[in-house]
Amino acid sequence: MSRYRPATQPTFYFIGVTTTSSSIMRVFPAWARHLRLKDAVLKGIDFPLHADPEAYREVVSFIKSDPLSLGALVTTHKIDLFNAARDLFDVIDPHARLMHETSCLSKRGGKLICHAKDPISSGLAIDGFIPAGYFADTGAEVLSMGAGGSTIAITWHLMRKERGPSRIIVTDRSQPRLDEIERIHRDMMSTVEIQYVLADRPEINDEALAALKPGSLVINATGLGKDAPGSPITDEGVFPRRGIAWDLNYRGELIFLDQARRQQARQQLRIEDGWTYFLHGWTQVIAEVFDIAIPVSGPDFDEMSRIAIEAAKA
């Protein structure tokens, strides 16, 4: 017997690790009113990291078969859920097929569709704080710590010819994860130099950090500071001069950002949290699940941000 009860009103699911503590639980009702999503509700479903594949299959099967379950946003489990439930999807979009991950489940005409929205949402977020031509003009590099779905999507965006950092370094504590992202990168056929580093200790990330050129982008895509305590670097790690520190998290301990702030003046750092990434990630999925248009910039997007900030404070 399924542990999930049939929905009694249009229901959108948030599949994560600590969903109840996410501000989206307060934000979504305000957005739903603004977007006139009549009677729509958001429900969180939590799994431990790298859960049993059968747990992922059960939730996907439930959403697929339940009429008022409209779809889901998937975070943290994007790769594991895709691998466990791939045969249950009626349609797999090109990004999901390439990246072997899903961040969005939607339904059309009785078919369950698996999407990878992160290439779009991460690209929108990056383009909001890194101008076109930045890497070509500066020769800067990218260090992304964590080889999960977010780094797959971010590197897809950055590996395009018009973006072109001089080098990308991906680190992770798991060799299988590094092997998988390397396989995906080969399928992308990029000319950007990419290095894969097994970093089973934060000191190894410190070494990768120290080798970066000035102006480089440093990304915490590990989930540390939100899904689990800590930071991927130690307090001795030194950011590149005039670099950009980007934490994909916007809530939690955010130790990585605290470490960057302590060096901000000395190293002339720019610091970005994950708020805009959060906005694009959610609005892209909501638009898909509810089959509506949500602008990605301009006054209407700014209003969505304002509503979210006010609701999150409530």
Secondary structure, 3 states (H helix, E strand, C coil): CCCCCCCCCCEEEEEECCHHHCCHHHHHHHHHHHHCCCCCEEEEEECCCCCCHHHHHHHHHHHHHCCCEEEEEECCCHHHHHHHHHHHCCEECHHHHHHCCCCEEEEECCEEEEECCHHHHHHHHHHHHCCCCHHHHHCCCEEEECCCHHHHHHHHHHCCCCCCCCEEEEEECCHHHHHHHHHHHHHHCCCCEEEEEECCCHHHHHHHHHCCCCCCEEEECCCECCCECCCCCCCCCCCCCCCEEEECCCCCCCHHHHHHHHHHHHHCCEEECCHHHHHHHHHHHHHHHHCCCCCCCHHHHHHHHHHHHHHHHC
